[in-house]
Amino acid sequence: MIAVVIPCYRVKAQILDVIASIPGFVDKIYIVDDCCPESSGNWVLENAGDSRVDVIFHEQNQGVGGAVKTGFKKALLDNCEIAVKLDGDGQMDPTLIAELIKPIQEKRADFVKGNRFFDVHTLLSMPRIRLFGNSVLSLINKAVNGYWNIMDPTNGFLAINRDALKRLPLDRIDNRYFFESDLLFRLGIIKAVVHDMPMDAKYADETSSLNITRVAFEFPPKYISRFCKRIFYNYFLRDFNVATIETLLGFPMMLFGSIFGLYHWYHSIVNLKVASTGTVMIAV
């Protein structure tokens, strides 16, 4: 069975059209009303008329990640083989679900996500600030999760198979806007096979609910934490290889070289004396 999970928060105006455009091969549609002030869940119950729809209500707002995790857990309980996450605001094209899940059905991937950066021409519709922000986040995420071939980490159009979903510690994944980045990190820890699916960047005049200030202050500590965990899990706890030795030797050597080099650089400026070649090479 194939399930689609749709987190709902302030999407009353778009949600019925999104549901109506979901292909017929999808078996379950989980609408997660994340304590929506517009009562999107009740609106769906009263007007959707689709037997595949199952509405789940949160008594308290848990964030987009919390809503998606609720839907994922329900998909596991219903023995769904593939779970797709689709936004309820109409920015994602449900007709692309077949292409999104194809690598999973063909056993080539455990997880597939959209990538709006594949075709340069489609990026013209993306606001410049989002383009820059997503580019920076992509680079940081590569280092954090270890998937160096993956772009567009904040893309929420994704699909995952049952085996990978069962192995993920869902309760430990971030509940809010860090959800997609944290999900990729957790997938890297369990060594899941991740693929990108090229898709168009679809933006109109809508206002993003992602606060730039929040990202600037909240994301860096989380990225540092996940990066350190990835290094520890993959090179010390679950494996021991040449990268482990390089890390053990390289970090203290880099630290020593930096401190030694800065000290002698300052000393040479103060005393107007050029550092010797040997001093420079020791720092290097």
Order of alpha helices (4+ residues) and beta strands (2+ residues): beta-alpha-beta-alpha-beta-alpha-beta-alpha-beta-alpha-beta-alpha-alpha-beta-alpha-alpha-alpha
